[in-house]
Amino acid sequence: MANWLRALLVFALLLAGFALKGVLIAPPTAPAHVRAGEFDTSRAATRLQRILGDERPHPVDSAADDAVRTRLIAELRASGLQPQVHETMDCSAMPRTRAVSCSRVRNVIATIPSRRPGRQLLLNAHYDSTPTGPGAGDDGLGVAVLLEVGSILKANPPPRPVTLLFNEGEEYGLNGAHAFVSGDSLARQVDSLINIDVRGVSGPALMYETSDPNGAAVGIYASAARRPYANSISTDFARLIPNTTDVVFFKPRGWTLLNYGIIGNETPYHSPGDTVAALSRDSLGHVGTEVLAATNAMAASADPARAGTGRTVFTDLGGHALLRLPLFAAATALAILLLAALLLGWRRSALGRPLLLCTAMVFSGSLAAGLLSFVAGLVRAGDFWRAYPLVSYLALYATLLAAMGAIWSRWGRGFDPKRMRAAAWLLILIFGSALSLALPGATIFFLIAPAIALLGIALSARSPSAANFLAVLAILVQFVMVAQLLALMEMLLIDGPLAAVVPLAALAALPAIVETDAGSPRPALLGLLLVASVLWVAALAAPRASAERPLGFSIDYFRDATKGTANWGVATKQAPLPASFPGRWSKSVLPYNGRPRWASDAPLLQTPIPNARVLSNIPEGNGRRVRLMISPGGGNSVAIRFPKDVKLLALGLAGAAIPLPAKGEPEKPLLRCTGRSCAGLQIEVLLGNREPVEAELFSTRFGLPPEGQALIAARPANAMPQYAPDQTITMTRIKL
């Protein structure tokens, strides 16, 4: 084969691999017919439809959530279970944050009798939704899975007790989970947990979080998983980044836990589009099948914590097998591979210019793709890739390959292929070692392919054909493992930044590019430049939203009752408003939210006004303890927010104020209460000094006043509120 043709083929295969990598994370097809004791997807979906009824939003402590709870209890009773409702008022704060969330929660709990007594396995999902959408995915999927698993276990009693917890108040501060662990006696009987919470409507069942250390949890997962989709990088991220699932309050209990979810197509998430019709049946079936298998495995263990020890690194291989190693063994193997790569690189004179060239290819390719992505964002502001993300990602990958190929073509001539092969794999191992220091779970991704490649490099003098075969095998293995990670990252980065995938993609492509003749890739480069240009034009010209992937577009009416001013606010993820949208709009930050949005003057209207009354103001130490009664004044939610420089020590329910850190997010500490029970809520504020404080009060009513109907009518067809509903917000102030 001519050298230029081989180069063209290599670049074409790399781009095709980036285009087709989604098949690596496709969930298995849900079977149409199942046997007794297997998860029945159709039955679970039918139950979910009955529970959600007319699919109206059902936030915590609302009449709509009462109706959902009533139907949920009926489904449990129809399965032969005896549910109980545990009700309490709860306030909680995320670790290291300065925001307290309160709501009255009614947790629904049903315990499945066992063949013998023992500590309990807890299965958890939340049944409330945001006020923005019906929550069929988040977390109707979890509710449906628990109901189906519960009915199967009821017919075949587990070896030890299994409790189903359907908690309320997750969406406004994890109040149901906090109430369970802090005040429910049943929590003391639990030693293991399976949690389900999702961030999308499609994709495979990802097991993305475990107890720590994870040896026991991963051991159970490995023994139970039918089609595993999990890796220790995601579980590392779950430990490092702010996490807003119920596991935040469950994890400190020391339970052996597995956390499942789906993340495909986040655009309907927390929006009116999160419906039963939009929810993938394959995803529902995959989560259900995996959770049932894990439940059986955990329930069969009298002491799940003994299923494994220490820290494990792991990854699935295309959803068909799970590879796992003790962290110490994996780290030792990576260190040995790095030393071997350095030795082989030194022997082949690859530590100087060849290694520098490989570094330049990765850096320059990543920089070129990142810059073009930045420029595209300037040309077309907002999430222009939302409807067709693959087009934009392929434009990035084509740009990356073209830039890497250009550097290789310009400076790679005359280098011995053996030197470049050694340099490329050495760079991959250097990167992998550095990444593993920050994310130990990444170690598993830099063992198999580099080991194969280094073996081939060591054999190159004795058997060139074997060395070439091993080089190709290493390239394929590394590309497949990295491509699966890229597919998951693309799912997560629906709001960008798109270019975050580029450095990893560059390392996947590097060992293949250096196997081509540096003097031959010009036809391939011209083809890549043409493809990249077409893809960027398509990405910038394509509709930014579609019926399947709508644009977030929330409309607010904001009234400052103290100043006597009002504004309309529209959040569009930085996308411009339609030319026909009524009003005069400009980018602004309104007082109720720190994020930029489109703002316009609005008429002063009568809206629910929040109020607060000081019940007591008692000196304590150098500060004072203030008790207040707050109310939303007819709204659905009330909040009190303090200046960012206030010395606020604790905040919460009267007699149970929660200590707050001196610094953290948000900058302005606040307490928010959602639901009917917020009217007349008594709270306590512990201040560190006796200086006067002016606090801001907010009342939020879900929905717009009648005067906002013209804006609703002008909202684009493929756009809908996301994360926050259309709402009416009124602010006033109080001096303490």
C-alpha positions in Angstrom: 0.0 0.0 0.0 1.3 3.4 -0.9 2.5 5.5 2.1 0.1 8.3 1.4 -2.8 5.9 1.1 -1.9 4.3 4.4 -1.8 7.7 6.1 -5.2 8.6 4.6 -6.6 5.3 5.9 -5.2 5.8 9.4 -6.7 9.3 9.7 -10.0 8.2 8.2 -10.2 5.3 10.7 -9.4 7.6 13.6 -12.2 10.0 12.6 -14.6 7.1 12.0 -13.7 5.7 15.5 -14.5 9.0 17.1 -17.8 9.1 15.2 -18.9 5.6 16.1 -17.7 5.5 19.7 -21.3 5.8 21.0 -21.9 2.1 20.3 -19.5 1.4 23.2 -22.0 2.8 25.7 -25.3 1.8 24.2 -27.6 0.1 26.7 -28.8 -3.5 25.8 -32.2 -3.8 24.3 -34.9 -4.4 26.8 -36.4 -7.9 26.2 -40.0 -8.0 25.1 -40.7 -11.1 27.1 -39.2 -12.0 30.5 -39.4 -15.0 32.8 -40.7 -15.0 36.4 -38.2 -13.3 38.7 -36.7 -11.1 35.9 -37.1 -7.4 35.6 -40.1 -6.5 33.5 -39.5 -3.2 31.7 -43.0 -2.9 30.3 -44.6 -3.5 33.7 -42.2 -1.0 35.3 -43.1 1.7 32.7 -46.8 1.0 33.1 -46.5 1.5 36.9 -44.6 4.7 36.4 -47.3 6.1 34.1 -50.0 5.3 36.6 -48.0 7.0 39.4 -47.3 10.2 37.5 -50.9 10.4 36.2 -51.3 13.5 34.1 -47.5 14.2 34.5 -47.7 17.5 36.1 -44.7 18.8 38.1 -44.9 17.6 41.7 -42.4 19.4 43.9 -42.0 18.7 47.6 -44.9 19.4 50.0 -47.4 20.2 47.2 -50.9 19.0 46.4 -49.5 17.4 43.2 -46.9 15.5 45.2 -49.7 14.3 47.6 -51.4 12.8 44.6 -48.2 11.1 43.4 -47.6 9.7 46.9 -51.2 8.4 47.1 -50.7 6.5 43.8 -47.3 5.2 44.9 -48.7 3.8 48.1 -51.5 2.1 46.1 -48.9 0.4 43.9 -47.0 -0.8 46.9 -50.1 -2.3 48.5 -51.0 -3.9 45.2 -47.7 -5.7 45.4 -48.5 -7.0 48.8 -46.3 -4.6 50.7 -47.4 -2.5 53.7 -45.9 1.0 53.3 -45.6 3.5 56.0 -45.3 7.3 55.7 -42.7 9.0 58.0 -43.4 12.8 58.1 -41.2 15.5 59.5 -40.0 19.1 58.9 -36.3 19.0 57.8 -33.6 21.5 57.2 -30.2 20.5 55.9 -27.1 22.0 54.3 -24.7 20.4 51.9 -21.2 19.9 53.3 -19.0 23.0 53.2 -21.8 25.2 51.8 -23.6 28.2 53.2 -27.1 27.4 51.9 -29.8 25.7 54.1 -32.8 24.1 52.5 -36.0 23.3 54.4 -39.2 21.4 53.5 -41.8 19.2 55.1 -41.1 15.7 53.8 -43.2 12.5 53.8 -41.0 9.5 53.2 -42.7 6.3 52.0 -41.0 3.2 53.4 -41.8 -0.5 52.8 -39.8 -3.4 54.2 -39.7 -6.7 52.4 -39.7 -9.6 54.9 -36.7 -11.9 54.7 -36.0 -15.6 55.3 -33.8 -14.7 58.3 -33.2 -11.6 60.5 -30.2 -9.4 59.9 -29.0 -5.9 59.0 -31.0 -4.3 56.2 -30.2 -3.4 52.6 -31.8 0.0 51.7 -32.9 0.7 48.1 -33.5 4.5 47.7 -35.1 6.8 45.1 -37.0 10.1 45.4 -40.5 10.6 44.2 -40.7 14.4 44.2 -39.9 16.4 41.0 -38.7 19.9 40.4 -41.5 22.5 39.8 -40.2 22.5 36.2 -41.2 19.1 34.9 -42.9 15.8 35.7 -39.6 13.9 36.6 -40.2 10.7 34.7 -36.5 10.2 34.5 -35.4 12.1 37.6 -36.4 10.1 39.6 -39.4 8.4 38.2 -37.1 5.8 36.7 -35.8 5.1 40.2 -39.3 4.8 41.6 -40.3 2.4 38.9 -37.2 0.2 39.4 -37.8 0.0 43.1 -41.4 -1.0 42.6 -40.6 -3.7 40.2 -37.7 -5.0 42.2 -39.8 -4.9 45.4 -42.6 -6.9 43.7 -40.1 -9.6 42.6 -38.5 -9.8 46.1 -41.9 -10.0 47.7 -42.6 -13.1 45.6 -39.2 -14.5 46.4 -38.2 -13.4 49.9 -34.5 -12.3 50.1 -32.1 -13.8 52.6 -32.1 -10.7 54.7 -34.5 -7.7 55.0 -34.6 -5.2 52.1 -36.2 -1.8 52.7 -37.6 0.4 49.9 -37.2 4.1 50.7 -39.1 6.5 48.4 -38.0 9.9 49.8 -39.4 13.3 49.3 -37.6 16.6 49.1 -34.5 15.5 47.2 -34.8 18.3 44.6 -34.7 21.1 47.1 -31.8 20.0 49.4 -31.9 16.2 49.9 -34.3 16.8 52.8 -35.9 13.3 52.7 -32.5 11.5 52.8 -31.3 13.8 55.6 -34.5 13.2 57.6 -34.1 9.5 57.2 -30.5 9.3 58.4 -30.8 11.9 61.2 -34.2 11.0 62.7 -35.5 7.6 61.5 -34.7 4.7 63.8 -34.8 2.4 60.8 -31.5 3.9 59.6 -29.7 2.3 62.5 -30.6 -1.1 61.0 -29.1 -0.5 57.6 -25.6 -1.6 56.5 -25.8 -1.3 52.7 -27.4 0.8 50.1 -28.3 0.9 46.4 -29.3 4.4 45.3 -30.8 5.5 41.9 -30.8 9.0 40.7 -30.5 10.1 37.1 -29.4 13.1 35.0 -31.0 12.4 31.6 -33.5 10.2 29.8 -31.2 7.7 27.9 -27.9 5.9 28.1 -26.7 2.8 29.9 -27.0 2.1 33.6 -23.9 3.7 35.0 -22.6 2.7 38.4 -20.9 5.9 39.1 -20.3 6.0 42.9 -19.4 3.6 45.7 -18.6 3.6 49.3 -15.0 4.4 50.2 -12.8 2.4 50.3 -14.6 0.7 47.4 -13.2 -2.8 47.5 -16.4 -4.4 49.0 -18.8 -2.5 46.8 -16.9 -3.2 43.6 -16.6 -6.8 44.6 -20.4 -7.1 44.8 -20.9 -5.1 41.7 -18.4 -7.3 39.7 -20.2 -10.5 40.9 -23.6 -9.2 40.0 -23.3 -7.0 36.9 -24.8 -8.5 33.7 -23.8 -5.7 31.4 -21.4 -3.5 33.5 -20.9 0.1 32.7 -18.6 1.6 35.4 -15.1 3.0 35.9 -13.1 4.2 38.8 -12.5 7.6 37.2 -16.2 8.4 37.5 -16.2 7.3 41.2 -13.1 9.5 41.8 -15.0 12.5 40.3 -18.0 11.7 42.5 -15.7 12.0 45.5 -13.9 15.2 44.4 -16.7 17.3 42.9 -19.9 18.6 44.6 -22.4 15.8 44.5 -26.1 16.5 44.8 -27.6 13.0 45.2 -29.0 11.5 48.4 -25.7 9.7 48.8 -24.3 13.0 50.3 -26.0 12.2 53.5 -26.0 8.4 53.2 -22.2 8.0 52.6 -21.0 9.2 56.0 -22.9 6.4 57.6 -20.3 3.9 56.4 -22.7 1.7 54.5 -21.5 -0.4 51.6 -23.1 1.4 48.6 -23.6 1.4 44.9 -25.1 4.5 43.1 -26.7 4.0 39.7 -27.9 6.5 37.1 -28.2 7.4 33.4 -26.8 10.6 31.8 -27.8 10.4 28.2 -29.5 13.5 26.6 -29.6 15.8 29.6 -31.6 18.5 27.7 -35.1 17.2 28.9 -33.7 16.9 32.5 -35.4 19.2 35.0 -37.7 20.4 32.3 -41.3 19.7 31.0 -39.7 17.3 28.5 -38.8 14.8 31.3 -41.8 12.6 30.4 -42.6 8.9 30.4 -42.7 9.0 26.6 -39.2 10.6 26.4 -37.6 8.0 28.8 -35.7 5.3 27.0 -37.2 1.9 27.7 -33.8 0.3 27.1 -32.3 2.5 29.8 -35.1 1.7 32.2 -34.7 -2.0 31.5 -30.9 -1.9 31.9 -31.0 0.0 35.2 -33.7 -2.3 36.5 -31.8 -5.5 35.5 -28.6 -4.3 37.0 -30.2 -3.1 40.3 -32.1 -6.3 40.7 -28.9 -8.3 40.2 -27.0 -6.1 42.7 -29.9 -6.3 45.2 -29.8 -10.1 45.1 -26.1 -10.1 45.5 -26.1 -7.7 48.4 -29.0 -9.3 50.1 -27.3 -12.7 49.9 -24.4 -11.4 51.9 -24.8 -11.4 55.6 -22.0 -8.8 55.8 -21.5 -6.9 52.5 -18.5 -5.1 53.9 -16.6 -8.4 53.9 -17.0 -8.8 50.1 -13.7 -7.0 49.5 -11.1 -4.8 51.1 -9.1 -1.8 50.3 -9.2 0.4 47.2 -9.9 -1.0 43.7 -9.5 0.5 40.3 -11.8 -0.8 37.6 -13.4 -0.2 34.2 -15.8 -2.0 32.0 -14.7 -3.1 28.5 -17.5 -2.0 26.2 -20.2 -3.1 28.6 -19.2 -6.7 28.3 -16.7 -7.3 31.0 -15.3 -5.6 34.1 -11.6 -5.3 34.6 -10.5 -4.6 38.2 -7.3 -4.6 40.2 -6.3 -3.5 43.7 -5.1 0.1 43.6 -1.7 -0.8 45.0 -1.1 -3.5 42.4 -2.3 -1.2 39.6 -0.1 1.7 40.8 2.9 -0.6 41.1 2.3 -1.9 37.6 2.0 1.6 36.2 5.3 2.6 37.9 7.0 -0.4 36.4 5.6 0.3 32.9 6.8 4.0 33.2 10.3 2.9 34.2 10.3 0.3 31.4 9.2 3.0 28.9 11.9 5.3 30.1 14.5 2.6 29.7 13.3 1.6 26.2 13.1 5.3 25.2 16.6 5.8 26.4 17.9 2.8 24.5 16.2 4.0 21.3 17.2 7.6 21.7 13.6 8.7 22.1 13.9 10.9 25.1 15.0 14.0 23.3 13.5 15.3 20.0 11.1 12.4 19.5 9.5 12.9 22.9 9.4 16.7 22.3 7.8 16.2 18.9 5.1 13.9 20.4 4.4 16.5 23.1 4.2 19.2 20.4 1.7 17.2 18.4 -0.6 16.7 21.5 -0.3 20.3 22.7 -0.6 21.9 19.3 -3.5 19.7 18.2 -5.3 20.4 21.5 -4.6 24.1 21.3 -5.9 24.4 17.7 -9.1 22.5 18.5 -9.6 24.5 21.6 -9.1 27.8 19.9 -11.5 27.0 17.1 -14.1 25.9 19.7 -13.6 29.3 21.5 -14.0 31.2 18.2 -17.1 29.2 17.3 -18.6 30.3 20.7 -17.9 33.9 19.8 -19.4 33.6 16.4 -22.5 31.8 17.7 -23.1 32.4 21.4 -24.7 29.9 23.7 -25.0 26.1 23.4 -25.1 26.0 19.6 -24.3 22.3 19.6 -27.3 21.3 21.8 -29.4 19.7 19.1 -26.6 17.9 17.2 -23.7 17.6 19.6 -21.9 14.9 17.5 -21.4 17.3 14.6 -19.6 19.8 16.9 -17.5 17.1 18.5 -16.5 15.6 15.2 -15.5 19.1 14.0 -13.2 19.3 17.1 -11.8 15.8 16.4 -11.1 16.6 12.7 -9.4 19.8 13.7 -7.3 17.9 16.3 -6.2 15.3 13.8 -5.4 17.9 11.1 -3.3 19.9 13.5 -1.5 16.8 14.8 -0.9 15.6 11.3 0.5 19.0 10.2 3.0 19.0 13.0 4.0 15.4 12.2 4.3 16.2 8.5 6.4 19.3 9.1 8.9 18.0 11.7 8.5 14.2 11.7 10.5 13.4 8.6 13.7 11.4 9.1 12.8 10.0 12.5 13.2 6.2 12.9 9.7 4.7 13.4 11.0 2.7 16.4 12.1 5.9 18.1 8.7 7.6 17.6 6.8 4.5 18.7 8.8 4.5 22.0 8.4 8.2 22.4 4.6 8.1 21.9 4.0 5.4 24.5 6.3 7.0 26.9 4.3 10.3 26.7 1.1 8.3 27.2 2.5 6.7 30.3 3.8 10.1 31.6 0.4 11.6 31.1 -1.3 8.6 32.7 1.0 8.7 35.7 0.3 12.4 36.3 -3.4 11.9 35.9 -3.4 9.0 38.3 -1.8 11.1 41.0 -4.9 13.3 40.9 -7.4 10.6 40.0 -6.1 7.2 41.2 -9.0 5.5 39.4 -7.4 6.5 36.1 -4.6 4.0 36.6 -6.5 1.1 35.1 -6.7 3.0 31.7 -2.9 3.1 31.3 -1.9 -0.5 31.9 -3.1 -2.9 29.2 -2.3 -1.1 26.0 1.0 0.3 27.1 2.1 -3.1 28.3 1.3 -4.6 24.9 3.1 -1.7 23.2 6.2 -2.0 25.3 6.4 -5.7 24.7 6.3 -5.0 21.0 9.0 -2.4 21.3 11.2 -4.8 23.2 10.7 -7.4 20.5 11.3 -5.1 17.6 14.9 -6.2 17.0 14.2 -9.9 17.2 10.8 -10.1 15.4 9.7 -7.0 13.5 6.5 -8.7 12.4 5.5 -9.5 16.0 6.4 -6.0 17.1 4.2 -4.5 14.4 1.3 -6.7 15.3 1.6 -5.8 19.0 1.8 -2.1 18.1 -1.4 -2.3 16.1 -3.1 -4.3 18.9 -2.0 -1.7 21.5 -3.3 1.1 19.4 -6.7 -0.6 19.1 -7.0 -1.4 22.8 -6.0 2.1 23.9 -8.3 3.8 21.4 -11.3 1.7 22.4 -10.8 2.3 26.1 -10.3 6.0 25.6 -13.1 6.3 23.1 -15.5 4.9 25.7 -14.4 7.6 28.2 -14.8 10.3 25.5 -18.4 9.1 24.8 -19.2 9.4 28.5 -17.6 12.8 28.7 -19.6 14.0 25.7 -22.8 13.0 27.5 -21.7 14.9 30.6 -20.6 18.1 28.7 -23.9 18.9 27.1 -23.4 22.5 28.4 -19.7 22.5 27.5 -16.8 23.2 27.4 -16.6 21.0 24.3 -12.8 21.2 24.1 -12.4 19.4 27.4 -12.4 16.1 25.5 -9.5 17.1 23.2 -6.3 16.3 25.2 -7.5 12.7 25.9 -8.5 12.3 22.2 -5.1 13.5 21.2 -3.4 10.8 23.3 -5.7 8.2 21.7 -4.7 9.3 18.2 -1.0 9.9 18.8 0.4 6.3 18.6 -1.5 5.7 15.4 -0.3 8.9 13.7 3.4 8.3 14.4 3.1 4.9 12.6 2.4 6.8 9.3 5.1 8.1 7.0 5.7 11.8 8.0 6.3 12.7 4.4 3.0 11.2 3.1 0.0 12.6 5.1 -0.6 15.7 3.0 -3.5 14.2 1.1 -4.9 13.1 4.4 -4.4 16.6 5.9 -6.2 18.3 3.0 -9.1 15.8 3.4 -9.2 16.5 7.2 -9.2 20.2 6.7 -12.0 20.0 4.2 -14.0 17.7 6.6 -13.3 19.9 9.6 -14.4 23.0 7.6 -17.7 21.3 6.5 -18.3 20.1 10.1 -17.7 23.6 11.6 -20.0 25.2 9.1 -22.7 22.5 9.8 -22.3 23.0 13.6 -22.7 26.8 13.3 -25.5 26.6 10.8 -27.6 23.8 12.3 -30.6 24.6 14.6 -29.3 25.0 18.2 -32.3 23.0 19.5 -34.7 20.3 18.3 -37.8 18.5 19.6 -35.6 15.8 21.1 -33.0 18.2 22.5 -34.8 21.5 23.4 -33.1 24.7 24.4 -33.4 25.8 28.0 -35.5 28.9 28.1 -36.9 30.1 31.5 -38.8 33.3 31.9 -39.0 35.2 35.3 -40.9 38.2 36.6 -38.9 39.9 39.3 -40.2 42.7 41.5 -38.2 44.6 44.1 -41.0 45.6 46.4 -38.8 47.9 48.5 -37.5 49.9 45.5 -40.7 49.7 43.5 -39.0 48.3 40.4 -39.7 45.3 38.2 -38.0 43.4 35.4 -38.6 40.5 33.1 -35.7 38.0 33.0 -35.0 35.3 30.5 -32.3 32.6 30.9 -31.4 31.0 27.6 -27.9 29.6 28.2 -26.5 32.7 26.6 -28.4 32.1 23.3 -29.8 35.3 21.7 -33.5 36.0 21.9 -35.5 35.6 18.7 -35.8 38.8 16.8 -39.6 38.8 17.2 -39.4 38.4 21.0 -41.4 41.3 22.5 -39.6 43.9 24.6 -36.2 45.7 24.7 -33.6 43.4 26.1 -30.0 43.6 27.3 -27.7 41.3 29.2 -27.9 41.9 32.9 -27.5 40.3 36.4 -30.7 40.7 38.4 -30.5 40.7 42.2 -32.2 37.3 42.7 -29.6 35.4 40.7 -25.9 35.9 40.0 -25.9 34.5 36.5 -26.3 36.8 33.4 -29.6 36.7 31.6 -31.6 38.8 29.3 -33.5 41.6 31.2 -36.2 44.1 30.3 -38.2 46.6 32.2 -41.6 45.2 33.4 -44.8 46.8 34.8 -45.2 46.8 38.6 -47.7 44.1 39.4 -49.3 42.7 42.6 -47.3 39.7 43.6 -46.8 37.6 46.7 -44.7 39.6 49.2 -42.5 37.6 51.6 -42.6 38.7 55.2 -40.6 38.1 58.4 -41.2 38.9 62.0 -38.6 39.0 64.7 -39.7 36.8 67.6 -36.6 37.3 69.8 -33.2 38.9 69.6 -31.0 37.6 72.5 -27.3 38.4 73.1 -25.0 35.4 73.1 -21.3 35.8 73.6 -20.0 38.4 71.3 -23.0 38.0 69.0 -26.7 37.3 69.2 -29.3 34.6 68.5 -32.3 35.9 66.5 -35.5 33.9 66.0 -37.7 34.8 63.1 -41.0 33.7 61.6 -40.9 33.8 57.8 -43.6 33.3 55.2 -43.8 33.4 51.4 -46.9 35.5 51.5 -48.8 33.2 49.1 -45.8 32.0 47.1 -44.5 28.5 46.8 -41.1 29.2 48.3 -39.5 31.7 50.6 -35.9 32.5 51.2 -33.9 34.8 53.4 -30.4 35.9 52.2 -27.7 37.7 54.1 -24.8 39.9 53.0 -21.7 38.0 52.0 -19.6 39.7 54.6 -22.0 39.0 57.5 -20.5 36.9 60.4 -23.2 34.2 60.3 -22.4 31.2 62.5 -25.5 29.0 62.2 -28.8 29.0 60.5 -31.8 26.7 60.5 -34.9 25.6 62.4 -35.5 27.2 65.8 -33.6 25.2 68.3 -31.7 23.3 65.6 -29.6 25.8 63.7 -26.9 24.3 61.4 -23.3 25.5 61.8 -22.1 27.2 58.6 -18.5 27.7 57.3 -17.1 31.2 57.4 -16.5 31.0 53.6 -18.0 28.9 50.8 -20.8 28.9 48.3 -22.9 30.8 47.9 -21.1 34.0 48.8 -24.3 35.3 50.4 -25.5 32.7 52.9 -29.2 31.9 52.8 -32.0 29.7 54.0 -34.8 28.5 51.6 -38.0 26.8 52.4 -40.3 25.2 49.8 -43.8 24.0 50.1 -47.0 24.7 51.9 -45.5 24.3 55.4 -43.2 27.3 54.9 -45.9 29.8 55.9 -45.1 30.7 59.5 -41.9 28.8 59.6 -39.8 29.6 62.7 -36.1 29.8 62.1 -33.0 30.7 64.1 -30.0 32.9 63.1 -26.8 32.8 65.1 -24.7 36.0 64.4 -21.1 36.4 65.5 -21.5 40.1 66.3 -24.1 42.6 67.4 -24.0 44.9 64.4 -27.3 45.5 62.5 -27.8 43.3 59.5 -30.1 44.0 56.5 -31.3 40.7 55.0 -33.1 40.1 51.7 -36.4 38.2 51.6 -37.6 36.4 48.5 -41.0 34.9 47.7 -41.2 32.7 44.6 -44.5 31.6 42.9 -44.2 29.0 40.2 -45.6 30.5 37.0 -45.9 34.0 35.5 -48.5 36.6 36.0 -51.1 37.0 33.2 -49.0 39.8 31.7 -46.3 37.2 30.9 -48.4 35.2 28.5 -47.1 37.2 25.5 -43.6 36.2 26.4 -44.6 32.5 26.8 -46.3 32.6 23.4 -43.2 34.1 21.8 -40.9 31.4 23.2 -39.4 29.3 20.3 -41.1 26.0 19.5 -38.1 23.8 20.5 -37.5 25.6 23.8 -38.7 25.1 27.3 -37.9 26.0 30.9 -35.0 24.0 32.3 -33.8 23.8 35.9 -36.1 26.6 37.0 -39.7 27.0 35.9 -41.2 30.2 34.6 -41.7 32.0 37.9 -42.6 35.1 39.8 -40.1 36.4 42.3 -40.6 39.2 44.8 -37.9 40.7 46.9 -38.1 42.9 50.0 -35.8 43.6 52.9 -35.7 43.3 56.7 -33.3 44.7 59.3 -32.2 42.5 62.1 
